[in-house]
């Protein structure tokens, strides 16, 4: 089963990153962890709600490149800078996954850039084999 890279190369703060936006392998789609972005720049300001919306909006856009929606997401991995942000993050997350949410893990972690949240997802969407 060959892998297919999805989307254009990621460019953050003017630098091309050595990773793919997403990769499809058979019926599974793996998205790179998404950090909050605004106008091609990492959002180093904003509330946890604003940063969470930016992350989940970008995930939605990336999923659409391969014909998926958030309802195809089967697993989410969440990293938060501060555990105190979890309730507000979770409230926004629930708006984006209101029914049959994916399995999810969440950790508190230090980041390589000055952000409050990162989310990575895996989606399941059978390939059209006709």
C-alpha positions in Angstrom: 0.0 0.0 0.0 1.7 3.2 -1.1 1.5 6.4 1.0 0.2 9.6 -0.5 1.3 13.0 0.8 -1.6 15.4 1.1 -1.4 19.2 0.6 1.4 21.6 -0.1 4.5 21.7 2.1 4.1 23.5 5.3 5.7 26.9 5.6 5.7 28.6 9.0 7.2 32.0 9.6 8.6 31.9 6.1 10.5 28.6 6.6 9.5 25.3 4.8 9.2 22.5 7.3 10.5 19.0 6.7 7.2 17.3 7.3 4.0 16.7 5.4 0.6 18.3 6.2 -1.0 14.9 6.1 -0.3 11.4 4.7 -2.8 8.9 3.5 -1.9 5.2 3.9 -4.7 3.0 2.6 -7.9 4.0 4.4 -6.1 5.9 7.2 -5.2 9.6 7.1 -2.5 10.9 9.5 -2.3 14.7 10.1 0.7 16.4 11.4 0.2 18.0 14.8 -1.4 21.4 14.1 -0.3 24.5 16.1 -2.3 27.7 16.1 -1.6 29.8 13.0 -2.8 33.2 11.8 -1.9 34.6 8.4 0.9 32.1 8.0 2.5 33.0 11.4 2.4 31.0 14.6 -0.1 32.6 17.0 2.0 33.4 20.1 -0.9 35.4 21.6 -4.6 34.8 22.0 -6.7 32.9 24.5 -6.8 29.1 24.7 -10.2 29.4 23.0 -8.8 31.4 20.1 -5.8 29.2 19.7 -8.0 26.0 19.8 -10.3 27.4 17.1 -7.3 28.2 14.9 -6.0 24.7 15.3 -9.3 22.9 14.7 -10.1 25.1 11.7 -6.8 24.2 10.1 -7.4 20.5 10.9 -10.8 20.8 9.2 -9.3 22.5 6.1 -6.6 19.8 5.9 -9.1 17.0 6.2 -11.1 18.5 3.3 -8.1 18.1 1.0 -8.6 14.4 1.1 -12.4 14.4 1.2 -12.7 14.0 4.9 -14.7 15.8 7.6 -14.2 15.9 11.3 -16.7 13.1 11.6 -14.0 10.8 10.0 -11.6 11.5 12.8 -11.1 8.4 14.9 -8.3 9.5 17.2 -7.0 12.9 18.5 -3.9 13.6 20.5 -3.8 16.9 22.4 -1.0 18.8 24.0 -1.6 21.8 26.3 1.0 24.1 27.8 -1.0 24.6 31.0 -3.4 22.1 32.6 -5.5 25.0 33.8 -6.5 25.6 30.1 -8.1 22.2 29.8 -11.7 23.2 30.7 -11.7 26.1 28.1 -10.0 23.9 25.5 -12.5 21.1 26.1 -15.5 23.5 25.7 -14.3 24.6 22.2 -13.3 21.0 21.3 -16.8 19.9 22.1 -18.2 22.4 19.6 -16.1 20.9 16.8 -16.9 17.3 17.8 -20.5 17.5 19.2 -21.5 13.9 18.4 -19.6 10.6 18.4 -16.2 12.3 19.2 -13.0 10.5 18.5 -10.9 8.7 21.0 -8.6 11.2 22.6 -5.5 11.6 24.7 -4.3 14.8 26.3 -1.0 15.8 27.9 0.6 18.8 29.4 3.8 19.6 27.6 6.4 22.2 27.0 6.4 23.3 23.3 9.2 24.2 20.9 7.4 27.4 20.1 5.4 29.9 22.2 1.9 28.4 21.9 -0.8 27.0 24.2 -2.1 24.0 22.3 -1.3 21.5 19.6 -3.6 18.8 18.2 -2.9 15.8 16.0 -5.6 13.6 14.5 -6.0 10.4 12.6 -9.0 9.9 10.3 -10.5 6.8 8.7 -11.9 7.1 5.2 -12.1 4.1 2.9 -10.3 4.8 -0.5 -12.5 4.7 -3.6 -11.4 1.4 -5.1 -13.5 1.6 -8.3 
